[in-house]
Amino acid sequence: MIAGRTLRLGAAVLMLAGGLAVAARPTGPVPPLGPFLDPVHGVWAVATSAELPRWHRARVLSLHAAVDVRYDRLGVPHIFATTERDAYLALGYVVARDRLFQMELQARAASGTLSEMVGQLGLDRDREMRRLGLPRAAEQALAALQASPSRFEMAQAYAVGVNAWIDAMPAAAVPLEYRLLGRRPARWAPINSLHLLNYMSWLLARDDEELLRARVAARVGRAAADALFPVHAQIQEPIVPSGRHAVMTDVPIPPPGPPDTILAGIARDVALADGPVQNAADAADAADRDDAAILGSNNWAVASRRTAAGHTLLAGDPHLDLSIPSIWYQAHLVVPGTLNVQGVTIPGAPAVIIGFNQDVAWTFTNVEADVLDHFAEVVDDSASPTRYKLDGAWHPLVQRIERYFGPAGEEIAVDTVRYTHRGPLHNVGSRWLSTRWTALDPSPTVDAFLKVAHAKSISEFERAMEEYLVPAQNMLVADRAGSIAIRSTGHFPIRAGDGLGTEIRDGTTSASDWRGYVAPADYPHSVDPSQGFLASTNQEPTDPATGHGHLPYLGSDWPGAWRAVRINELLSNDSAVTPETMRRFQTDRGSARADYFVPFFLAAARRAGVAHTDTPSMRDAIRRLAAWDRRYTSGDTVGGAALFEAAMSELTDRVWARLEPAPGEPRVATPSSLTLAALMRQPRSQWWDDPATTSVVETRDDVLVASLAAAYDTLVHELGPPAHRGWRWDRVQHVNIYHQFRYASLSRIGLPPQGGPHTLSPTSGTGVHGSSWRMVVELADTVRAWATYPGGQSGNPLSRHYDDKLARWMAGELDSLATPSRPSDLSEADTESRLTLEPAR
Amino acid sequence: MMKRWRWPARLALLTAAFASATIALGWWGVPAAALVWGLLSAGGLDGEQLDRAALLAGAAAALAWSALLCAEAWRAPVAGLLHILVDVMRVPAPGLLAVTLFLPSALAWSAATVGATIAPTITQVFVVR
């Protein structure tokens, strides 16, 4: 009896202990099962918080007066407050309510603390961020802002709003991702907003021109490297109108030369220092560089005299890495008599980044400026330096110990990051390079965005944006008075010597240092040009041949000219533009790149004659390419887009074979399709000759014909015969929008594309880049706006607002935006949910 | 007649108790309520009856969490969530649901057994004192 009781007790105690252990503690990647599976407070409850309640009231400390938030049918919050500070506090609250996990994840990614959330998986990214000095820069920017509290008031108010939501959040509203990680949301600090803006610099302004050229010169010599990645674009279709269109500059491309031994040493050191993982990523990037890896954007504006209704029109279309939830969050802030701004914010940033008010609309494209330089330093100890040499004297290095922690607070790594007066110092093989980067300068970026929300004219907008530093943007603005303007705005370094940023500089002399920054008055700029419209697509801002005074060096190897040629052609052919036309242009399927290259393929095939082209497959390839309308559509019955892209891929591989470290290995870099376009006009260049065939000298036409034939065979092999629309573009190319965790059920993948490489809505490669926000604004007496983005407002994958904008985005449609000036302007029928924030007494 | 309804009535009451405890205390409510149930139900029961009381607790806990899940499924897209969890956790849906119901059941059975087994000892300690 007693033995039986003891046995039962023992079994029960064991099971209870085991049950409590798995319920209360994580087991490997599995979160604690008790709180996770709890049907009321655990993961199952996520479904109950999918939609916002019809009306919710919350009390918030430090709020001055009640704030009324009305969510429209698209889940967009319209915030009505009595002070600007309350409006930005409420913005923090509503963004956190919809996107809390994304905010924390992005802030951690930028601050080098991702491993505290996801463990070892995040360590490489954390190390990269800290070695680049970005978290330190955010701390310095915060210190500078705290010295002038009024400039930081909105970021602080925003943080109060975020934390008010975290404190008030019901258990069911904790985002799914936190539950999967077994974590609770961290409190939001104002510095996180600065980390996020640094993240945008990391994303958009870290071109390593010097290292790229070193890699190329290490293969084919310095002269060839400079020609393959030129300072000025080979096709000039500048942002600042020059009166010339699609001008091809015929600069001869020198033949491949002997490797530059000095740069080969640096390239080898960089490869060693980066390690195999980074090299694999670099190689993939370099090999894809032409079409897939570049984040481009479009914007254009039409002056009132060229629009059908006589009102200025503006279209904005930033292309970024696509993600769900989106990088953007739509919001509208109203403070009567003071502020009425609507557009998109980045979750975590206390400002509307792209948008419009009642007088002005604005949008950006990336300048792709070269704002990062490397300096070769001499240090006192090659293993563990404490000093560096400058102008013949030793100077101490600033040393900062970087500690990395895991999810349980355990230390998982420690680094020492050293700084010269220029910036962080990196050990690259046997060398030490320091980095000077505008992203590391304290920047009043937030302040600039807060000011432009109040702008009433182009000049007010541009004055406010003079404070904006990084990442440099082509800022397009239109106002209600009928004017349009664009200015490439940001910190552009003035360099010593040749003024270029294409070489690693000597760090032992202060004569190599940056001399300052280009003055705003010298930024590329155009106001109300005679052509009546302005457009930018990341192309070179100014035409060097037209000599608009002294042109500062802004960067090199410019992408974007193909899209510029296309949009300028569309706009110049339409003198009565409407909002509907603007919308249609945003997903125009035509391609200036295809218009340029296809005739070369066809002419080469014609010239090659029967001997090379009289096979059924080659005849079919030529017929299909000739019949293609050069538009990337699902209605492309001849499969021309798929065939052309396959042929371009073959062509690129063959022409740039000398940039492969060994046959079949990924190229060290891929010159842009503009360089290839220039090479087309040099049919006997040595670059066309296949180094593998020593007995034959190939010409351009040989390579074009061979590329087309190989492309046809590849497509037959991969997709089957072209009959029955088997080579339709949407069978070949997809859009893939991934959730940060990349799970299929949280992502939206395999979507049909809205264009191809270098079309206005570009899709290429793995399909993970594209149009992240499309907006059209008409600046009439009452401003009208239309917009959409791929995804939806909510970060909850069970909400209808998780992906409700996706269908219209795929169709190239836009939603009409509500622009209420007071709560009553939004009818009950148009109001999906209400939130009232009241001051806590 | 009374005897015939005793166990179903106890099951219903226990189910309601576990559901309430979960709502109020979270998952900890399950072992806590089961322990109390074990302590209270031990008086005058023999070994077999104690086993049955513990099993009853286990069944009631699983029923309670089933009922709570059904209530959520009635007002929210739980099926969609299940689809996501199956993808993320790489477990089949029946497996995930089974674990969700087995966990409270195991906690309740073991806590009730421990409670019922130690109840006489506790009583003795109090009596001696």
Contacts between the chains, C-beta under 8 A, distances in Angstrom:
chain1	res1	chain2	res2	distance
A	1	B	47	7.4
A	4	B	47	6.2
A	5	B	47	7.0
A	5	B	117	6.0
A	8	B	47	7.7
A	8	B	50	7.8
A	8	B	51	7.6
A	8	B	113	6.1
A	8	B	117	6.1
A	9	B	113	7.2
A	9	B	114	6.6
A	9	B	117	4.3
A	9	B	118	7.3
A	11	B	113	7.7
A	12	B	54	7.5
A	12	B	109	7.5
A	12	B	110	4.5
A	12	B	111	7.9
A	12	B	113	3.5
A	12	B	114	4.8
A	12	B	117	6.8
A	13	B	110	7.4
A	13	B	114	5.9
A	14	B	110	8.0
A	15	B	106	5.9
A	15	B	109	7.3
A	15	B	110	3.9
A	16	B	31	6.8
A	16	B	107	6.9
A	16	B	110	3.7
A	16	B	111	5.6
A	16	B	114	5.8
A	19	B	31	7.5
A	19	B	103	6.8
A	19	B	106	4.9
A	19	B	107	4.5
A	19	B	110	6.1
A	20	B	31	6.8
A	20	B	107	7.2
A	22	B	103	7.7
A	23	B	27	6.1
A	23	B	103	6.4
A	23	B	107	6.7
A	30	B	89	8.0
A	33	B	99	7.2
A	33	B	103	5.7
A	34	B	26	7.5
A	34	B	27	3.8
A	34	B	28	7.2
A	34	B	103	7.2
A	35	B	26	6.6
A	35	B	27	6.2
A	37	B	27	7.3
A	37	B	99	6.9
A	37	B	100	4.7
A	37	B	103	5.8
A	38	B	22	6.6
A	38	B	26	5.5
A	38	B	27	4.4
A	39	B	22	7.0
A	39	B	65	5.2
A	39	B	68	3.9
A	39	B	69	4.8
A	39	B	72	6.4
A	39	B	100	7.3
A	40	B	22	5.5
A	40	B	23	5.2
A	40	B	26	7.3
A	40	B	68	5.8
A	41	B	26	5.1
A	41	B	27	7.9
A	42	B	27	7.3
A	43	B	81	7.4
A	43	B	85	6.8
A	44	B	69	6.1
A	44	B	72	5.8
A	44	B	78	6.4
A	44	B	81	6.8
A	44	B	100	7.6
A	45	B	72	6.9
A	46	B	81	6.0
A	47	B	72	6.1
A	47	B	73	7.9
A	47	B	76	3.7
A	47	B	77	5.2
A	47	B	78	4.8
A	47	B	80	7.0
A	47	B	81	4.6
A	48	B	72	5.7
A	48	B	75	6.5
A	48	B	76	4.3
A	50	B	76	6.2
A	50	B	77	6.2
A	176	B	81	8.0
A	176	B	84	7.3
A	180	B	88	6.1
A	741	B	88	7.3
A	743	B	84	7.5
A	743	B	87	5.4
A	743	B	88	5.1
A	744	B	87	5.9
A	745	B	83	5.9
A	745	B	84	4.4
A	745	B	86	7.8
A	745	B	87	3.8
A	745	B	88	6.9
A	746	B	84	6.4
A	746	B	87	7.8
A	746	B	88	7.5
A	797	B	80	7.8
A	797	B	84	6.0
A	798	B	76	7.4
A	798	B	77	5.0
A	798	B	80	5.2
A	798	B	81	5.8
A	798	B	84	7.7
